[in-house]
Amino acid sequence: MSEIRRVVITGLGVISPVGNDVNTFWANLKAGVCGIDRLTDYQEYKLPISVAARVKDFDPLKYSLSVAERRRNDLYSQFALAAADEAMRSSGLKSRENIQAERFGVYLGSGIGGMNTFVNQTKVLFDEGADRISPLFIPMMISNIAGGNIAIRYKAQGPCLTHVSACATGTNSVGEAYLAIKYGRADAILAGGSEAALHPLAIGGFANCKALTTETDPALACLPFDERRGGFVMGEGAALMMLEEYEHAKERGAEIIAEVCGYGCTCDAHHYTAPRPDGVTAAKAIKDALDEAGYRSGENLYVNAHGTGTHLNDLAETTALKLALGQDAYNASVSSTKSMTGHMFGATGAAELIASALALKEGIVPPTIGLEQPDPECDLDYTPLKARKRSLDVAISNSLGFGGHNVCVALRRVD
């Protein structure tokens, strides 16, 4: 069996509804800035949804994407390449210079993939015929191409995998990258997720399965753990973390942001959209991650909750936290950053892990904004309205996806 190795985070990159770089993203989360806006597009489709969390002022040219690359990549892939650019620069890693190409990998997932490309080329088929479909349709649409493009750009010849587990995609990518490095399959992996599915087809689909809020006021649209909550808000973006073997990072003098030290992954095996209400399987994922991280009762814990703002999710997650932590659940600082970013689908887990790592590093718990009327059944400390200073030892990020996917990644502060 291979030697078990420590895994640390040495680079971060993000494109999000509250900022297109890590510093802006984190500053806005701490300040409680809401990235949700009115949805003014697509009036002709008579959508029942009035709000969305869009990426704003995204210019691909700022992230070393040429005009040709923009033309040849779906928006979800552009977001991924932009976030990868920041993560690579902040990590200081360069393939074939300070890491062997064959020891460097990319784990980049997407819940949906190239939605805009898929819809646009379907229209071409119906309007103009099959012979007019773009030869780039398939390589632009498939959900693994963003990871492949990142690997090509940065000469990452190690493992390159695409995880697809709906809302848990980004967290699965980071968790599996952690295992690969821990057990010696790579020395560094750029891991995370990307999504750009704010299209009327996707919005209509989620709306018709009654998952989205019908609230018209952006400030009241996403209310995790609040008794007024009525569904989640669709978002978009990309988030990537550079995971690196500890000794490799230390030897090259890299800045270490946090240590990845636990991973839990289970399935409800219950329903294709609703969470298991007793929280048993989600609790096991949380407990597995904490046990692997060596969490001890009484340590200062931050929980970045999945916290979508749907009635069933918030209840089930609260129940799961109590099952996993016992009385310690009431001492943990919990928050849902989705109250600000909306639900970024395949990117959301990685974005929330970035927030968790920075919370550990700075000793600041980001808030759950809008939480003014707590649900009596959701009775933990959800850090309402304003960020809070707290020295933290351990952070976990939960992701609970359609299909019953329960994923938790645990981080520790590195002094």
C-alpha positions in Angstrom: 0.0 0.0 0.0 1.3 3.5 -0.8 2.4 5.9 1.9 -0.5 8.1 3.2 0.4 11.7 2.6 -0.9 15.1 3.8 -2.8 17.3 1.3 -2.9 21.1 1.4 -4.5 23.9 -0.6 -2.0 26.2 -2.3 -4.1 28.1 -4.9 -7.6 29.4 -5.4 -9.6 30.7 -8.4 -13.3 31.8 -8.7 -15.8 33.3 -11.1 -19.0 34.0 -9.2 -22.1 36.2 -8.8 -20.3 38.1 -6.0 -16.9 38.5 -7.7 -14.7 37.3 -10.5 -11.6 36.9 -8.4 -11.0 35.4 -4.9 -10.3 38.6 -3.1 -13.6 40.3 -4.3 -15.5 37.0 -3.8 -14.4 36.7 -0.2 -14.7 40.5 0.6 -18.3 40.4 -0.6 -19.2 37.3 1.3 -17.9 38.8 4.5 -19.8 42.0 3.8 -23.0 40.1 3.2 -23.3 41.3 -0.4 -26.2 39.7 -2.3 -25.3 38.6 -5.9 -29.0 37.8 -6.8 -30.7 40.1 -9.3 -33.9 40.4 -11.2 -34.1 38.1 -14.2 -34.9 40.6 -17.0 -34.0 38.2 -20.0 -36.3 35.7 -21.7 -39.5 37.7 -21.3 -40.9 35.9 -24.4 -40.8 32.5 -22.6 -43.1 33.7 -19.8 -41.0 32.0 -17.1 -42.5 31.9 -13.6 -39.1 32.8 -12.2 -38.1 36.4 -11.5 -34.6 36.2 -10.1 -31.2 34.6 -10.7 -27.6 34.9 -9.5 -25.6 35.8 -12.6 -21.9 36.3 -13.1 -21.4 40.0 -13.8 -18.9 41.8 -16.0 -17.1 38.7 -17.2 -14.5 39.5 -19.8 -12.7 36.3 -21.0 -9.9 38.4 -22.4 -8.8 39.3 -18.8 -8.1 35.7 -18.2 -5.7 35.0 -21.1 -8.6 33.6 -23.3 -8.1 34.7 -26.9 -11.0 35.6 -29.1 -10.6 32.2 -30.9 -10.8 30.4 -27.5 -13.9 32.2 -26.6 -15.5 31.2 -29.9 -14.6 27.6 -29.4 -15.7 27.2 -25.8 -19.1 27.1 -24.2 -19.6 29.7 -21.4 -19.2 27.0 -18.7 -15.7 26.2 -20.1 -14.8 29.8 -20.3 -15.7 30.3 -16.7 -13.6 27.2 -15.8 -10.5 28.4 -17.8 -10.8 31.8 -16.1 -10.9 30.4 -12.6 -8.1 28.0 -13.5 -6.0 31.0 -14.6 -6.3 32.6 -11.1 -5.8 29.3 -9.2 -2.6 28.5 -11.2 -1.2 32.0 -10.8 -1.9 32.1 -7.0 -0.4 28.6 -6.5 2.9 29.3 -8.3 2.9 25.9 -9.9 4.2 25.4 -13.4 4.2 22.1 -15.1 7.6 20.9 -16.1 9.2 23.6 -14.0 8.3 22.9 -10.3 6.1 19.9 -10.8 6.4 16.9 -13.1 3.7 17.0 -15.9 2.7 13.3 -15.2 2.3 14.1 -11.5 -0.1 17.0 -12.1 -3.8 16.4 -12.7 -7.2 18.2 -13.2 -10.5 17.1 -11.6 -13.1 19.5 -13.0 -16.8 18.6 -12.9 -20.0 20.2 -14.2 -23.5 19.2 -13.3 -24.9 20.0 -16.7 -22.0 21.0 -19.1 -22.5 23.0 -22.2 -26.2 23.8 -21.9 -26.1 26.9 -24.1 -24.2 25.1 -26.9 -26.6 22.2 -26.7 -29.7 24.4 -27.1 -28.2 26.6 -29.8 -27.2 23.6 -31.9 -30.5 21.9 -31.4 -32.1 25.0 -32.9 -29.7 24.8 -35.9 -30.8 21.1 -36.4 -34.5 22.0 -36.4 -34.2 25.2 -38.4 -31.5 24.4 -40.9 -30.9 20.6 -40.9 -28.3 18.2 -39.6 -25.7 19.2 -42.2 -25.5 22.7 -40.6 -24.6 21.5 -37.1 -21.2 22.9 -36.0 -18.3 20.5 -36.1 -17.5 22.0 -32.7 -20.9 21.0 -31.2 -19.7 17.9 -29.4 -16.3 19.2 -28.1 -18.0 22.4 -26.8 -21.0 20.6 -25.2 -19.6 17.6 -23.4 -19.1 18.0 -19.6 -15.5 16.8 -19.5 -14.1 19.3 -22.0 -13.5 22.1 -19.5 -11.2 19.8 -17.6 -9.5 18.6 -20.8 -9.0 22.2 -21.9 -7.4 23.2 -18.6 -5.1 20.1 -18.8 -4.0 21.1 -22.3 -3.4 24.7 -21.3 -1.2 23.8 -18.3 0.3 20.6 -19.5 -1.2 18.5 -16.8 -0.5 14.9 -17.9 -1.6 13.2 -14.7 -5.2 12.0 -13.9 -7.9 14.1 -15.5 -11.4 13.2 -14.4 -14.9 14.7 -14.6 -17.3 14.1 -11.7 -21.0 14.6 -12.3 -23.1 14.4 -9.1 -25.5 17.3 -9.6 -25.2 19.8 -6.8 -22.4 17.8 -5.1 -20.2 17.8 -8.2 -17.6 20.4 -7.1 -17.3 18.9 -3.6 -16.9 15.4 -5.1 -14.1 16.7 -7.4 -12.2 18.1 -4.5 -12.7 15.0 -2.3 -11.6 12.6 -5.0 -8.5 14.8 -5.8 -7.7 14.7 -2.1 -7.8 10.9 -2.1 -5.6 10.7 -5.2 -2.9 12.8 -3.7 -3.2 11.2 -0.3 -2.5 7.8 -1.7 0.2 8.8 -4.1 -1.5 9.0 -7.5 -0.5 12.6 -8.1 1.5 15.4 -6.4 -1.0 18.2 -7.3 -4.5 18.4 -8.7 -6.5 21.4 -9.8 -10.0 20.5 -8.6 -13.4 22.1 -8.6 -16.4 22.7 -10.8 -18.0 25.0 -13.4 -21.6 25.8 -14.5 -23.3 28.1 -16.9 -26.9 26.9 -17.2 -29.0 30.1 -16.8 -31.0 29.3 -20.0 -34.8 29.3 -20.2 -34.8 25.6 -20.8 -33.0 24.9 -17.6 -34.9 27.5 -15.6 -38.2 26.2 -16.9 -37.2 22.6 -16.0 -36.2 23.5 -12.4 -39.2 25.7 -12.0 -41.6 23.0 -13.1 -40.2 20.5 -10.6 -41.0 23.1 -8.0 -37.4 23.5 -6.8 -37.0 27.3 -7.5 -38.3 30.3 -5.5 -41.1 32.3 -7.1 -40.1 35.4 -5.0 -39.8 38.6 -7.1 -37.6 40.5 -4.6 -33.9 39.6 -4.9 -33.3 40.4 -1.3 -36.0 37.9 -0.2 -35.4 35.2 -2.8 -32.9 32.9 -1.1 -33.6 32.5 2.6 -31.9 29.4 3.9 -33.2 28.2 7.3 -35.8 31.0 7.4 -39.4 30.0 7.8 -40.3 32.1 4.7 -38.0 30.1 2.4 -39.6 28.9 -0.8 -36.9 27.4 -3.0 -33.4 28.0 -4.3 -32.1 30.6 -6.8 -30.2 29.5 -9.9 -26.6 30.7 -10.1 -23.6 30.2 -12.2 -19.8 30.4 -12.2 -16.6 28.3 -11.6 -14.4 27.6 -8.7 -11.1 25.7 -8.5 -8.6 24.8 -5.8 -5.0 23.7 -6.2 -4.5 20.6 -4.0 -0.9 19.7 -3.4 1.0 17.2 -1.4 2.3 18.9 1.8 6.0 18.1 1.5 6.0 19.1 -2.2 4.4 22.4 -1.3 6.7 23.1 1.6 9.8 22.3 -0.4 9.0 24.9 -3.0 8.0 27.5 -0.4 4.3 27.7 -1.4 1.7 29.6 0.7 -0.5 27.0 2.4 -4.1 28.2 2.8 -5.6 25.2 4.6 -5.2 21.4 4.9 -7.7 19.0 3.3 -8.0 16.2 5.9 -11.4 14.4 5.5 -13.9 13.3 2.9 -17.3 11.6 3.3 -19.5 10.4 0.4 -22.8 8.5 0.7 -26.1 8.2 -1.2 -29.6 8.5 0.3 -31.0 5.8 -2.1 -34.3 7.4 -1.4 -35.7 9.8 -4.1 -34.4 11.4 -7.2 -34.9 15.0 -6.0 -36.0 15.0 -2.4 -33.5 14.4 0.4 -33.9 11.6 2.9 -35.9 13.3 5.7 -34.2 11.5 8.6 -30.8 12.7 7.5 -29.1 9.4 8.4 -27.1 9.0 5.2 -26.1 12.7 5.0 -25.0 12.4 8.7 -22.7 9.5 7.8 -21.0 11.5 5.1 -20.4 14.4 7.6 -19.2 12.0 10.3 -16.9 10.2 8.0 -15.2 13.4 6.9 -14.9 14.6 10.5 -13.6 11.3 11.8 -10.9 11.2 9.1 -10.0 14.8 10.0 -9.5 13.8 13.6 -12.2 16.2 14.8 -12.5 16.2 18.6 -15.5 17.4 20.6 -15.0 21.0 21.7 -13.0 22.1 18.7 -14.2 25.3 17.0 -16.1 24.1 13.9 -17.4 26.0 10.9 -20.0 24.3 8.7 -20.6 25.8 5.3 -24.1 24.3 4.8 -25.6 23.1 1.6 -28.4 25.5 2.7 -30.3 25.9 -0.5 -33.4 27.6 1.0 -35.8 24.8 0.0 -38.1 23.5 2.8 -37.0 19.9 2.7 -33.2 20.4 2.3 -32.8 22.8 5.2 -34.7 20.5 7.6 -32.9 17.4 6.5 -29.5 19.0 6.7 -30.2 20.4 10.2 -31.2 16.9 11.3 -28.1 15.4 9.7 -25.8 17.8 11.5 -27.4 17.0 14.9 -27.0 13.3 14.2 -23.4 13.6 13.2 -22.3 16.1 15.9 -24.6 15.5 18.8 -24.5 18.5 21.2 -21.5 19.9 19.3 -24.0 20.8 16.6 -25.2 23.7 18.8 -21.6 25.0 19.3 -20.7 25.0 15.6 -20.9 28.1 13.5 -23.0 27.3 10.5 -23.8 29.5 7.5 -25.1 29.2 3.9 -23.2 31.3 1.4 -25.8 30.4 -1.1 -27.9 33.2 0.5 -25.5 35.5 -1.4 -24.2 33.5 -4.4 -27.4 31.5 -5.3 -26.9 27.9 -6.2 -24.0 27.6 -8.6 -24.7 23.8 -9.3 -21.6 22.0 -10.3 -19.4 24.9 -9.1 -21.1 25.5 -5.8 -19.3 22.9 -3.7 -15.9 24.2 -4.8 -16.9 27.8 -4.2 -18.1 27.0 -0.8 -14.9 25.1 0.0 -13.0 28.3 -1.0 -15.1 30.2 1.5 -14.5 27.5 4.2 -10.7 27.6 3.6 -10.7 31.4 3.9 -12.9 31.4 7.0 -10.4 29.1 8.7 -7.4 31.2 7.6 -8.9 34.5 8.7 -11.0 33.4 11.6 -14.2 34.9 10.1 -17.5 33.1 9.6 -19.4 34.5 6.6 -23.1 35.2 7.3 -26.4 33.7 6.1 -28.0 36.9 4.9 -31.8 37.4 5.0 -32.2 35.1 8.0 -34.6 37.3 10.0 -37.4 34.8 10.8 -35.7 31.5 11.8 -37.6 28.3 11.3 -38.1 26.9 14.8 -37.2 23.4 13.4 -33.9 24.8 12.2 -32.4 25.7 15.6 -28.7 25.8 15.1 -26.4 28.9 14.9 -26.7 29.8 11.3 -24.7 33.1 11.6 -27.7 35.4 10.7 -27.2 38.6 8.8 -23.6 39.5 9.7 -20.2 37.9 9.6 -18.7 36.9 12.9 -15.1 36.7 14.1 -14.3 33.3 15.6 -11.0 31.4 15.8 -11.7 28.2 14.0 -9.9 24.8 14.1 -11.9 22.8 11.5 -14.3 23.6 8.7 -16.6 21.3 6.7 -18.5 22.0 3.5 -21.7 20.0 2.8 -23.2 19.3 -0.6 -26.4 17.4 -1.1 -27.3 16.7 -4.7 -30.3 15.5 -6.8 -30.1 11.7 -6.9 -29.3 11.5 -3.2 -25.6 12.4 -3.4 -24.3 13.5 0.0 -20.7 14.8 0.1 -18.6 16.4 2.8 -15.0 17.7 2.8 -13.2 18.6 6.0 -10.4 21.2 6.3 -8.1 22.2 9.1 -6.4 25.5 9.8 -2.6 25.5 9.1 -0.6 27.8 11.3 
